[in-house]
Amino acid sequence: MAVSPGLLAILKDHQTAQEKQQRQAADLWQNHDLVFCQEDGSPFYPDGISKRFKRILRAAGLPQTTTLHDLRHYGFGSVMRSPGSASSCTELVVINPVT
C-alpha cells in the first residue's frame, strides 16, 4: 500500500512511542504484532472503540448517528474539495484489485 511521506512520518513516530510502551510494560506486554493497541499490547475491541467514539460525539455536540465510516467519507470529500485535490487523493487512496 502506498502512503504519503507525511503519513509515513506519523507512523514512524507512533512506532517509536509504542516501542517505549512495550519497554515500560516489560513482561506484561502482549505481543500481537498490532499497529494500534492498548498500553499492554492487547487489541482494542470494536465495542470499546465505538463507545468511546459516541462519547466524543456527545462531547462535541454532534449527531449520535454519525459512524466512524462516515468520517472516512467526510475526510475524502474534504480532500476532493481542496485545491490540488487530484494529487492529494492519489496519495491518500490506493485501490489494488484483488487477484
DOVO-222876 format. One record per residue (C-alpha): residue number from 0; residue in three letters; z, x, y. Coordinates in nm, 4 decimals. Example, Ala and Ser with C-alpha at 12.3 -4.5 7.8 and 13.67 -1.06 7.14 Angstrom:
// DOVO-222876
NODE   seq   type          Z          X          Y
NODE     0    ALA     0.7800     1.2300    -0.4500
NODE     1    SER     0.7140     1.3670    -0.1060
//
This chain:
// DOVO-222876
NODE   seq   type          Z          X          Y
NODE     0    MET     0.0000     0.0000     0.0000
NODE     1    ALA    -0.0912     0.1372     0.3390
NODE     2    VAL     0.1802     0.1378     0.6074
NODE     3    SER     0.1724     0.2311     0.9733
NODE     4    PRO     0.3270     0.5601     1.0888
NODE     5    GLY     0.5957     0.3612     1.2722
NODE     6    LEU     0.6953     0.1697     0.9592
NODE     7    LEU     0.6962     0.4918     0.7586
NODE     8    ALA     0.9412     0.6469     1.0070
NODE     9    ILE     1.1680     0.3405     0.9835
NODE    10    LEU     1.1632     0.3540     0.6030
NODE    11    LYS     1.2472     0.7260     0.6030
NODE    12    ASP     1.5434     0.6627     0.8352
NODE    13    HIS     1.6553     0.3816     0.6064
NODE    14    GLN     1.6303     0.6107     0.3043
NODE    15    THR     1.8470     0.8717     0.4775
NODE    16    ALA     2.1097     0.6076     0.5616
NODE    17    GLN     2.1019     0.4758     0.2048
NODE    18    GLU     2.1484     0.8265     0.0636
NODE    19    LYS     2.4593     0.8572     0.2832
NODE    20    GLN     2.5884     0.5238     0.1469
NODE    21    GLN     2.5268     0.6492    -0.2061
NODE    22    ARG     2.7297     0.9658    -0.1415
NODE    23    GLN     3.0136     0.7607     0.0094
NODE    24    ALA     3.0179     0.5148    -0.2806
NODE    25    ALA     3.0254     0.8047    -0.5295
NODE    26    ASP     3.0998     0.6723    -0.8793
NODE    27    LEU     3.0921     0.3108    -0.7582
NODE    28    TRP     2.7186     0.3367    -0.6749
NODE    29    GLN     2.4989     0.1129    -0.8884
NODE    30    ASN     2.1576     0.2739    -0.9088
NODE    31    HIS     1.8960     0.0007    -0.9362
NODE    32    ASP     1.6312     0.2054    -0.7502
NODE    33    LEU     1.6147    -0.0533    -0.4702
NODE    34    VAL     1.4860    -0.0058    -0.1179
NODE    35    PHE     1.7196    -0.2741     0.0181
NODE    36    CYS     2.0569    -0.3196    -0.1478
NODE    37    GLN     2.4229    -0.3811    -0.0829
NODE    38    GLU     2.6572    -0.0969     0.0151
NODE    39    ASP     2.7303    -0.0179    -0.3503
NODE    40    GLY     2.3636    -0.0158    -0.4551
NODE    41    SER     2.3755    -0.3579    -0.6178
NODE    42    PRO     2.0956    -0.6059    -0.5466
NODE    43    PHE     2.1082    -0.8735    -0.2803
NODE    44    TYR     2.0911    -1.2181    -0.4327
NODE    45    PRO     1.8438    -1.4670    -0.2815
NODE    46    ASP     2.1079    -1.7347    -0.2217
NODE    47    GLY     2.3192    -1.4902    -0.0228
NODE    48    ILE     2.0241    -1.3865     0.1929
NODE    49    SER     1.9270    -1.7499     0.2540
NODE    50    LYS     2.2827    -1.8435     0.3540
NODE    51    ARG     2.3058    -1.5512     0.5933
NODE    52    PHE     1.9673    -1.6422     0.7420
NODE    53    LYS     2.0852    -2.0017     0.8005
NODE    54    ARG     2.3970    -1.8712     0.9821
NODE    55    ILE     2.1721    -1.6580     1.2050
NODE    56    LEU     1.9505    -1.9598     1.2785
NODE    57    ARG     2.2545    -2.1696     1.3669
NODE    58    ALA     2.3936    -1.8981     1.5965
NODE    59    ALA     2.0546    -1.8660     1.7692
NODE    60    GLY     2.0213    -2.2436     1.8094
NODE    61    LEU     1.7028    -2.2513     1.6016
NODE    62    PRO     1.5987    -2.5302     1.3639
NODE    63    GLN     1.7704    -2.5096     1.0242
NODE    64    THR     1.4383    -2.5957     0.8616
NODE    65    THR     1.2965    -2.2519     0.9530
NODE    66    THR     1.2373    -2.0317     0.6482
NODE    67    LEU     1.2056    -1.6578     0.6030
NODE    68    HIS     0.8439    -1.7185     0.5041
NODE    69    ASP     0.7899    -1.8939     0.8402
NODE    70    LEU     0.8892    -1.5716     1.0159
NODE    71    ARG     0.6168    -1.3827     0.8337
NODE    72    HIS     0.3566    -1.6232     0.9687
NODE    73    TYR     0.5099    -1.6143     1.3155
NODE    74    GLY     0.5024    -1.2339     1.3168
NODE    75    PHE     0.1416    -1.2189     1.2017
NODE    76    GLY     0.0401    -1.4819     1.4598
NODE    77    SER     0.2158    -1.2869     1.7348
NODE    78    VAL     0.0235    -0.9729     1.6430
NODE    79    MET    -0.3058    -1.1650     1.6347
NODE    80    ARG    -0.2468    -1.2923     1.9896
NODE    81    SER    -0.1680    -0.9470     2.1267
NODE    82    PRO    -0.4166    -0.7014     2.2792
NODE    83    GLY    -0.5842    -0.4846     2.0148
NODE    84    SER    -0.4940    -0.7401     1.7511
NODE    85    ALA    -0.7640    -0.6438     1.5017
NODE    86    SER    -0.6469    -0.2841     1.4649
NODE    87    SER    -0.2784    -0.3871     1.4674
NODE    88    CYS    -0.3342    -0.6423     1.1924
NODE    89    THR    -0.5230    -0.3913     0.9822
NODE    90    GLU    -0.2171    -0.1648     0.9956
NODE    91    LEU     0.0216    -0.4477     0.9029
NODE    92    VAL    -0.1667    -0.6436     0.6410
NODE    93    VAL    -0.3352    -0.4820     0.3456
NODE    94    ILE    -0.4757    -0.7114     0.0812
NODE    95    ASN    -0.5517    -0.5495    -0.2509
NODE    96    PRO    -0.7485    -0.7542    -0.5027
NODE    97    VAL    -0.5863    -0.7992    -0.8412
NODE    98    THR    -0.7895    -0.6259    -1.1112
//
